[in-house]
Amino acid sequence: MTKTYRIGAIGFAHMHINHLLERFASHPQAELAACADTTPLAPELREAHYTRAWNLRHALDDLGMPKAYDDYRAMLAQESLDIVVVCSENGQHPAVVEACAGQGVHAMIEKPMASSLEDGLRMARAARAAGIELVVNWPITWQPASHKAKELIEGGAIGRVLTVKWRGGHLGPLGAGVSHPGGDEDSQGIPRKLSGVERGATWWHQRAAGGGAMLDYCCYGSLVARWLVGEPASAVMGMRANLDSHWGDAEDNAAMLIRFPQAMALCEASWTTRDHGVTLGPIVYGTKGTLVVDKEPANQPVRVRIERGGGETEYHECSPMPGGRTDIAREFIHRLETGDPLHETLELAFNLEVMAILDAGLRSAESGRLELVDTETWRLGRS
């Protein structure tokens, strides 16, 4: 008899909860069971598209989540759950994972793993002691171009990797690029933008909650660089600043320069960037060519580009995801059903290493000095 997995959700702070619950709701072996939000450091001032109140209401009214609890600990104690999807603010990841572990419930954390390596290790220890799966989801894992880039690099298509560059940028998680419908329109019926004060009341702009552009976007750069370079990082120089979001204390721009034994990587993060037509990447510079992952074109096949110099350009078509597992719901349930390994980017041990890189960048941004990646600590986390 085919097992049905009961899915819970904890935390509606991160808008990725909407897409993730859609994926689990559409899986033939999954059913949405119950949800609960975490308690924010400060109440949000207005419900708008992708605020936590909107995300919770969307799950209940539109996605078919049958019930919501006021306290996630009560939900875990009273419901029989198999998997919990965690999209709380980054600072609450450890407490949520420990609560899941206490009830023997598998957990899926949306990127980044945590606000610090210390928190990541706390989560790993709780999961291992309880014997639960702890999976860190990365949207980039489900992009065929990422896998094609990895395949080409491992096949020697651009020689030895020298430098990886990745940039993430927009006008902020709840900025001008986000529509805010819901009965709060101007005289012409156009949804009103969230004001700076209203955005500042959300966790995204609160450093104590794990907000800020560095955690939000340099986490991607840390993952991509480690995955494509293929060796542990040794040191990081980081910088962050609040340049145009003074309603909050978290940074809206950041950058990290990562040193590997035989390569370097540059990761950039911005919440003040308008679309400028330049690819996010990654762009990978090798000894025999430069590999570029361009923006995915609408209604066209996705391709990876390699520049050889002298006007010589190669295009490589991207294959569908292997095994037909095109999202985290399919991958996670396949793991529980078969015991097969997760994709490398989702594995707990690999994510501790990524978290160590990001943690060094965060420490460097505070100290103003080059900081070593804490390889001894994350290695202990593997055991």
C-alpha positions in Angstrom: 0.0 0.0 0.0 1.3 3.4 -0.9 2.1 5.6 2.1 0.6 9.1 2.3 2.8 11.7 4.0 1.1 14.2 6.2 2.7 17.7 5.6 2.8 20.4 8.2 4.2 24.0 7.8 5.9 26.1 10.4 6.6 29.8 9.7 5.0 32.1 7.1 7.7 34.8 7.2 9.4 33.7 4.0 7.2 34.0 0.9 8.8 30.8 -0.6 6.3 28.9 1.6 3.7 29.5 -1.0 5.5 27.7 -3.8 6.7 24.9 -1.5 3.2 24.1 -0.2 2.0 24.1 -3.8 4.6 21.5 -4.6 3.7 19.2 -1.7 0.0 19.7 -2.3 0.4 18.4 -5.8 2.4 15.3 -4.9 0.3 12.2 -5.1 1.6 10.8 -1.9 1.3 14.0 0.2 -1.5 15.7 2.0 -1.5 19.1 3.7 -2.4 18.6 7.4 -1.8 21.6 9.6 0.2 24.8 9.9 1.4 27.4 12.4 3.3 30.6 12.2 6.2 31.6 14.4 6.0 34.7 16.6 7.7 37.7 15.1 10.0 40.1 17.1 7.5 42.9 16.2 4.1 42.8 14.7 3.7 43.6 11.0 1.8 46.8 10.4 -0.2 45.9 7.3 -1.2 42.7 5.4 0.0 42.9 1.9 1.1 40.4 -0.8 3.8 38.1 0.6 3.6 39.4 4.2 3.3 36.6 6.7 -0.4 37.3 7.3 -1.1 37.1 3.5 1.0 33.9 3.2 -0.9 32.2 6.0 -4.3 33.2 4.6 -3.2 32.0 1.2 -2.3 28.6 2.5 -5.7 28.2 4.3 -7.9 29.8 1.6 -6.2 28.9 -1.6 -3.9 25.9 -1.1 -6.2 23.7 1.0 -4.3 23.7 4.3 -7.1 22.4 6.6 -6.2 24.1 9.9 -3.9 26.5 11.6 -2.6 26.5 15.2 -1.6 29.5 17.2 1.5 27.7 18.6 3.6 25.4 16.5 4.7 23.3 19.5 1.1 22.5 20.2 0.6 21.6 16.5 3.6 19.2 16.7 2.3 17.6 19.9 -1.3 17.1 18.6 -0.9 16.3 15.0 0.6 13.2 13.4 3.0 14.7 10.9 5.7 13.2 8.6 7.3 16.3 7.2 7.3 19.9 8.3 8.1 22.7 5.8 9.9 25.5 7.7 9.8 29.0 6.3 10.2 31.0 9.5 12.5 33.9 9.9 16.1 32.7 9.7 16.8 33.4 13.4 14.1 30.9 14.5 15.3 27.9 12.4 17.1 26.3 15.3 14.2 26.4 17.7 11.8 25.1 15.1 14.1 22.2 14.1 14.6 21.2 17.7 10.9 21.1 18.2 10.4 18.9 15.1 13.2 16.6 16.3 11.6 16.3 19.7 8.5 14.9 18.0 10.4 12.7 15.5 9.2 14.8 12.5 11.4 15.3 9.4 12.1 18.9 8.5 12.7 20.9 5.4 14.3 24.3 5.9 14.2 26.9 3.2 17.6 28.5 2.4 19.7 29.7 4.1 20.2 27.0 6.6 20.6 29.4 9.5 21.8 32.8 10.7 25.2 31.4 11.8 27.3 28.2 11.7 26.6 27.8 15.5 22.9 27.7 14.8 23.4 25.3 11.9 25.4 22.9 14.1 22.7 23.2 16.7 20.1 22.1 14.1 22.3 19.3 12.8 22.9 17.8 16.3 19.2 17.9 17.1 18.3 16.1 13.8 20.9 13.5 14.2 20.1 12.7 17.8 16.4 12.2 16.9 17.2 10.3 13.7 15.2 12.7 11.5 15.9 14.0 8.0 16.9 17.6 7.9 16.9 18.9 4.4 17.9 22.5 3.2 16.1 23.5 0.1 17.7 25.7 -2.6 15.5 27.0 -5.5 18.6 26.9 -7.7 18.8 23.1 -7.2 15.7 22.8 -9.5 17.1 24.8 -12.4 18.4 22.5 -15.2 21.0 25.1 -16.2 22.7 24.7 -12.8 23.1 21.0 -13.4 24.3 21.5 -16.9 26.9 24.0 -15.7 28.1 21.5 -13.1 28.3 18.7 -15.7 30.3 20.8 -18.1 32.7 22.0 -15.5 33.3 18.5 -14.2 33.8 17.3 -17.8 36.6 19.9 -18.2 34.8 22.1 -20.7 36.4 25.3 -19.4 39.5 23.7 -17.9 40.3 24.4 -14.2 38.0 26.8 -12.4 39.7 30.0 -11.4 36.8 32.3 -10.4 33.1 32.0 -9.8 30.8 35.1 -9.8 27.2 35.2 -8.7 25.0 38.2 -8.1 21.5 38.4 -6.7 19.5 41.6 -6.7 16.1 43.2 -6.7 14.3 46.0 -4.9 13.8 44.1 -1.7 11.6 41.1 -0.7 8.6 43.4 -0.1 9.8 46.3 -2.3 8.5 48.1 -5.3 8.8 45.1 -7.5 6.1 43.2 -5.5 2.4 43.8 -6.0 0.5 44.5 -2.8 -3.2 43.8 -3.5 -5.8 43.2 -0.9 -8.2 46.2 -0.7 -5.6 48.8 -0.1 -5.6 50.7 -3.4 -5.2 54.3 -4.4 -7.9 56.4 -6.1 -7.1 54.7 -9.4 -7.4 51.2 -8.0 -3.6 50.6 -8.0 -2.3 48.6 -5.0 -0.4 50.9 -2.6 3.3 50.1 -2.0 4.4 49.3 1.4 6.0 52.3 3.1 9.5 52.2 4.5 8.1 52.0 8.0 5.8 49.1 7.1 8.7 47.3 5.5 10.8 47.9 8.5 8.2 46.2 10.7 8.8 42.9 8.7 11.6 40.5 9.8 13.4 41.0 6.5 14.8 44.3 7.7 15.6 43.2 11.3 19.1 41.8 11.9 18.1 40.1 15.1 15.6 38.0 13.2 18.1 36.9 10.7 17.1 39.5 8.1 19.3 41.3 5.6 20.6 40.9 2.1 23.7 39.1 3.0 21.9 36.1 4.4 19.2 36.3 1.8 21.5 36.3 -1.3 25.1 35.6 -0.4 23.9 32.2 0.8 23.3 31.4 -2.9 26.8 32.6 -3.8 28.3 30.5 -1.0 26.5 27.4 -2.2 27.1 27.9 -5.9 30.8 28.7 -5.4 31.4 25.6 -3.2 29.5 23.3 -5.5 31.1 24.4 -8.8 34.7 24.9 -7.5 34.4 21.4 -5.9 36.7 22.0 -2.9 36.4 23.5 0.6 36.9 27.2 1.0 39.6 28.6 3.3 38.8 32.3 4.0 36.3 35.0 3.3 36.3 38.8 3.1 32.8 40.3 3.6 31.2 43.7 3.6 27.6 44.8 4.1 25.9 48.2 4.4 22.4 49.7 4.7 22.5 52.2 1.8 18.8 53.0 1.2 16.6 51.1 3.7 17.1 53.1 6.8 13.8 52.1 8.3 15.5 48.8 9.4 18.8 47.9 10.9 19.7 45.1 8.5 21.8 45.7 5.4 20.4 46.1 2.0 23.7 45.5 0.1 26.5 43.0 0.7 29.4 41.3 -0.9 31.7 38.4 -0.2 35.1 37.5 -1.7 35.8 33.8 -1.0 39.2 32.1 -1.2 39.6 28.5 -2.2 42.9 26.7 -2.3 43.0 27.0 -6.1 40.2 29.5 -7.0 38.2 32.5 -5.8 34.6 33.5 -5.9 32.7 36.8 -5.7 29.2 36.9 -4.3 27.0 40.0 -4.5 23.7 40.8 -2.8 21.4 43.8 -3.3 17.9 44.9 -2.3 18.3 48.2 -4.2 18.8 47.0 -7.7 16.5 47.6 -10.6 16.6 45.1 -13.5 19.7 45.9 -15.6 19.6 43.1 -18.1 22.7 41.4 -16.7 22.7 37.8 -15.8 22.7 36.7 -12.2 25.0 33.9 -13.2 26.8 32.1 -12.2 29.7 33.1 -14.4 32.6 30.7 -14.1 36.0 31.7 -15.5 38.3 28.7 -16.3 41.7 28.2 -17.8 40.1 27.2 -21.2 36.9 29.3 -21.3 34.2 31.2 -19.5 30.9 29.5 -18.7 27.8 31.7 -18.4 24.3 30.8 -17.1 22.1 33.4 -18.7 18.6 34.5 -17.6 16.1 31.8 -18.6 14.3 33.1 -21.8 10.5 33.0 -21.9 9.2 30.1 -23.9 12.6 29.1 -25.2 14.9 26.2 -24.3 17.4 27.0 -21.6 21.0 26.9 -22.6 24.4 27.3 -21.0 26.9 29.5 -22.9 30.7 29.0 -23.1 32.9 31.8 -24.4 36.2 30.7 -25.9 37.5 34.1 -26.9 38.0 35.5 -30.4 34.3 35.4 -31.1 34.0 31.7 -30.5 30.8 30.9 -28.6 29.3 27.5 -27.7 25.7 26.8 -26.6 24.8 23.7 -24.6 21.2 22.5 -24.3 20.0 21.7 -20.8 18.4 18.3 -20.1 15.3 17.8 -17.8 16.0 17.0 -14.2 17.3 13.5 -13.6 14.8 10.9 -12.4 11.8 13.2 -13.0 12.3 14.7 -9.5 11.8 18.3 -10.4 11.1 19.8 -7.0 11.8 19.4 -3.3 8.6 17.5 -2.6 9.4 14.8 -5.1 13.0 14.6 -3.9 12.2 14.5 -0.2 9.5 11.9 -0.5 11.7 9.8 -2.8 14.4 9.9 -0.2 12.0 8.7 2.6 10.5 6.0 0.3 13.8 4.5 -1.0 16.7 5.7 1.2 18.4 7.0 -1.9 20.8 9.9 -1.3 19.5 13.4 -1.7 21.0 15.7 -4.3 24.3 17.0 -2.9 23.1 20.6 -2.5 20.3 19.4 -0.2 22.3 17.2 2.1 22.9 18.2 5.7 26.7 17.8 5.7 27.2 19.8 2.5 25.0 22.6 3.9 27.0 22.8 7.1 30.0 23.5 4.9 28.1 26.1 2.9 27.0 27.6 6.2 30.6 27.8 7.4 31.5 29.9 4.3 28.5 32.2 4.8 29.3 32.5 8.5 32.9 33.6 7.7 31.5 36.3 5.5 29.2 37.5 8.2 32.0 37.6 10.7 34.2 39.4 8.3 31.6 42.1 7.7 31.6 42.7 11.4 35.3 42.6 12.1 36.5 44.3 8.9 39.1 41.6 8.5 39.7 38.5 6.4 38.1 35.6 8.4 39.0 31.9 8.1 36.3 29.4 7.3 35.7 27.3 10.4 36.4 23.9 8.8 37.1 22.1 12.0 33.7 23.0 13.4 31.7 22.0 10.3 33.7 18.8 10.1 32.6 18.0 13.6 29.1 18.6 12.4 29.5 15.8 9.9 30.0 13.2 12.6 
